Amino acid sequence: MPNVRQFWLQNAAGGRFGLNGESGAWLTLPEGLGYELSPPFGDLGRGFFTPLDEITEPQGSVAGELVFEPPAYANYRTLMDWIAAAGSLLLIYCPYGDQEFQKRVYVESVGKGELDKARLLHCPVSFFGLTPWRRPVPTEISMDTEEPGGSRPRYSGRYPGRYGKDAHGTMSARIAASGHIPGAVLLRIYGGIEDPEIRLTGVDSGKVYGICRLQEVSIGSTEVLELSTDWEDSYVRKIAATGEQTNLLPFLDISQDPYFHTPTDEASVLTVQSDSPFSGSAELLVYSYYRTV
């Protein structure tokens, strides 16, 4: 069965269920992969209008038809049992090449009909969209570390590589402009650091998009500082070697936006600084968001 585009469902644990025939199920006739806006407009007269306030984006859905190969009813039940145990769901969409896009979804409905002459089972399916499409963008990141009074060696590579393992001073990463709406970052700092300041600044404009500044916080050499600026799950926390997590919200300086978002119209630089020298390593993942792909 031909299928140029590929789809998967991903559960809360990161496990995937292929909808490209791997498990006897295909997602065909997809709909809702575009987007719709509902901006309010002001009437200026004589046929002129201007958009008012912020653009409203109605909740969309992705629909299609699941086609199950023989043994069709058994394959249908396998997928339904998997969805029931999945917890949260991501719809993974690969429209071209190896670029994958993610959308958090909620099952709206799954129909069930009769077998056709080829013993295939055709079932309409619809998912509520809970987020825009999201793409992790590791390849657009380079990481520097700077030693006080010294040169600035460059480290580059693909996430989840770590950078600056033996350096100290200032770490920085350049983030390319991408996406349709401002993006997010997931930053992990491994190793000792005290009262860190994480800043996002526009390369061309010099605009400070936000600062995550922690006060009276010490991250030990075996601990991890984790910052997420995800639109639906923003946090800053310390993770002990045992896996225990500590919410660092009470130690945030909220005079600046600590959960900043990367701009779509200019490159930006993320920097990590501390009042005292620090050593360790860092991982950075940038998420770009798209209304349609």
C-alpha positions in Angstrom: 0.0 0.0 0.0 1.7 3.3 -1.1 2.2 5.9 1.5 4.6 8.8 0.9 4.1 10.4 4.3 4.8 8.5 7.5 3.0 8.6 10.8 3.7 7.1 14.3 2.0 7.4 17.7 4.3 7.9 20.6 3.3 7.1 24.2 4.3 8.8 27.5 7.3 6.4 27.9 8.6 7.2 24.4 7.5 4.0 22.8 6.2 4.2 19.3 3.4 2.4 17.3 4.0 2.7 13.5 1.0 3.6 11.3 2.9 2.7 8.1 2.2 -1.0 7.9 4.8 -2.1 10.5 2.2 -3.6 12.8 -0.5 -4.2 10.2 -2.0 -0.7 10.4 -1.9 2.3 8.0 -3.0 5.9 8.5 -4.5 7.0 5.2 -6.4 9.9 3.8 -5.0 12.4 6.4 -6.9 15.7 6.9 -6.2 18.7 9.2 -2.5 19.0 8.4 -2.9 22.7 7.4 -4.0 25.5 9.8 -6.7 28.0 10.3 -6.6 31.5 12.0 -9.5 33.5 13.4 -8.1 37.0 13.9 -10.6 39.8 14.8 -10.5 42.7 12.3 -11.3 46.4 12.7 -13.3 48.0 9.8 -11.4 51.1 8.7 -14.0 51.8 6.0 -13.9 51.8 2.2 -12.8 48.2 2.1 -9.8 48.5 4.5 -9.4 46.3 7.5 -6.8 45.8 10.2 -6.2 42.8 12.5 -6.9 43.6 16.1 -5.2 42.3 19.2 -3.6 38.9 19.2 -4.4 36.3 16.6 -6.8 33.6 17.7 -6.1 30.1 16.7 -9.0 27.7 17.0 -8.3 24.1 18.1 -7.8 21.9 15.2 -7.9 18.2 14.7 -6.1 15.6 12.6 -8.3 13.0 11.0 -8.0 10.1 8.6 -8.7 6.5 8.0 -7.0 3.6 9.7 -6.7 0.6 7.5 -5.9 -2.7 9.2 -4.4 -5.6 7.3 -5.3 -9.3 8.0 -5.8 -10.4 10.7 -7.6 -7.1 10.7 -9.6 -7.4 13.9 -6.6 -8.6 15.9 -4.5 -5.7 14.6 -7.3 -3.3 15.4 -7.4 -4.6 19.0 -3.6 -4.4 19.3 -3.6 -0.7 18.5 -6.7 0.1 20.6 -5.1 -1.7 23.6 -1.8 0.2 23.0 -3.6 3.6 22.9 -5.5 2.8 26.1 -2.3 2.2 28.0 -0.3 5.0 26.4 -1.0 7.9 28.7 -0.2 11.1 26.8 0.0 10.8 23.0 2.3 12.4 20.4 1.4 12.1 16.7 4.7 11.9 14.9 4.6 13.1 11.2 7.4 12.8 8.7 6.2 14.5 5.5 9.6 14.4 3.7 13.1 13.2 4.2 14.0 12.3 7.8 12.5 15.4 9.4 10.0 14.5 12.1 7.4 16.8 13.6 5.5 16.2 16.8 2.0 17.2 17.9 0.4 16.3 21.2 -3.0 14.9 20.6 -6.0 13.4 22.3 -8.1 10.7 20.6 -11.5 12.2 19.6 -13.0 9.1 18.0 -12.2 5.8 16.3 -14.9 4.1 14.2 -15.1 0.4 13.3 -16.7 -1.1 10.3 -16.8 -4.4 8.4 -14.1 -6.1 6.4 -14.0 -5.4 2.7 -13.5 -8.0 0.0 -9.7 -7.9 0.6 -10.2 -8.6 4.3 -9.1 -5.1 5.2 -10.8 -3.1 8.0 -11.4 0.6 7.4 -11.8 2.7 10.5 -12.2 6.5 10.6 -10.1 8.2 13.3 -9.8 11.7 14.6 -7.4 13.3 17.0 -7.9 16.6 18.9 -4.7 18.7 18.4 -3.4 20.0 21.7 -0.3 21.8 20.4 1.2 23.1 17.2 3.6 20.9 15.3 7.0 20.8 17.2 10.4 19.9 15.8 13.5 19.3 17.9 16.3 21.3 16.2 19.7 20.0 17.4 21.6 20.7 14.2 21.2 24.4 14.4 23.1 24.7 17.7 26.8 25.4 18.3 28.1 25.7 21.8 31.1 27.8 23.0 32.8 27.9 26.3 34.8 30.9 27.4 37.6 30.9 30.0 38.2 34.3 31.7 41.1 36.1 30.1 41.6 33.3 27.5 40.5 32.2 24.1 37.1 30.8 23.3 37.3 27.3 22.0 34.3 26.0 20.0 32.5 22.8 20.4 29.9 21.6 18.0 27.9 18.5 17.4 24.5 16.8 17.6 22.3 16.7 20.7 22.6 15.0 23.1 26.4 15.6 23.0 27.8 17.6 25.9 29.9 20.6 25.5 32.6 22.4 27.5 33.3 19.4 29.9 36.6 20.8 31.3 36.1 24.5 30.7 34.7 27.2 33.0 33.5 30.8 32.8 30.8 31.4 30.2 29.0 28.9 28.0 27.0 30.1 25.0 25.0 28.7 22.1 23.8 30.4 18.9 20.2 29.5 18.0 19.0 30.1 14.4 15.7 31.7 13.7 13.1 29.1 12.7 9.4 28.2 13.1 6.1 30.0 12.8 5.7 31.0 16.5 8.5 31.6 19.1 10.3 28.4 20.1 11.5 26.9 23.3 14.6 25.4 24.8 15.5 22.5 27.0 18.8 23.1 28.8 20.6 20.7 31.1 23.8 21.8 32.9 25.8 19.0 34.5 28.4 19.8 37.2 28.9 22.5 39.8 27.6 26.0 39.3 26.3 28.6 41.7 23.7 31.3 41.2 23.6 30.8 37.4 22.2 33.3 35.0 20.8 32.0 31.7 20.1 34.8 29.2 18.6 34.9 25.6 19.6 37.8 23.5 18.9 38.7 19.9 22.0 38.7 17.6 21.0 41.6 15.4 18.7 43.7 17.7 20.5 43.1 21.0 17.1 42.6 22.6 17.0 40.6 25.8 14.2 38.1 25.4 14.5 36.9 28.9 16.7 36.0 31.8 16.5 33.0 34.1 18.5 34.2 37.1 18.7 32.0 40.2 19.7 33.4 43.6 21.2 31.4 46.5 21.2 28.2 44.4 24.2 25.8 44.3 24.3 22.9 41.9 26.7 20.2 43.1 29.2 18.3 40.8 26.9 15.3 40.7 23.7 17.3 40.2 21.9 18.6 37.1 20.2 22.0 36.5 17.4 21.7 34.1 15.5 24.5 32.4 12.5 24.1 30.1 10.8 27.0 28.4 8.2 24.8 26.7 4.9 26.7 26.2 2.9 24.0 28.1 5.6 22.8 30.5 7.9 25.5 31.7 10.1 24.9 34.8 13.5 25.1 36.3 14.7 22.4 38.7 17.6 20.7 40.3 18.0 16.9 39.8 20.1 15.0 42.3 22.2 11.9 41.4 19.4 9.8 43.0 16.9 11.3 40.6 15.1 13.4 43.2 13.9 16.7 41.8 13.8 20.1 43.5 11.6 22.9 42.1 13.7 26.1 41.9 10.8 28.5 41.3 11.2 30.1 44.8 14.8 31.1 43.9 13.9 32.8 40.6 14.4 36.5 40.0 11.1 37.3 38.3 12.1 40.8 37.3 12.8 39.3 33.8 11.0 36.6 31.9 12.7 33.4 33.1 10.8 31.2 30.6 11.9 33.0 27.4 11.1 31.9 23.8 13.4 32.0 20.9 12.5 34.6 18.2 11.4 33.6 14.6 12.8 36.7 12.9 16.4 36.8 14.1 19.1 34.5 15.4 19.7 34.6 19.2 22.4 33.7 21.6 21.8 31.7 24.8 24.5 32.3 27.5 25.1 30.7 30.9 27.1 32.7 33.4 27.9 32.6 37.1 29.5 34.9 39.6 32.1 32.2 40.3 34.0 29.9 38.0 32.2 26.7 37.1 33.0 23.5 35.3 30.9 20.7 33.9 29.0 20.1 30.7 25.7 21.2 29.0 23.0 19.8 26.7 20.8 22.0 24.7 17.7 21.1 22.7 15.8 23.8 20.8 12.2 23.3 19.8 10.7 25.1 16.8 6.9 25.3 16.5 5.0 25.3 13.2 1.3 25.8 12.4 1.6 23.5 9.4 4.5 21.5 7.9 
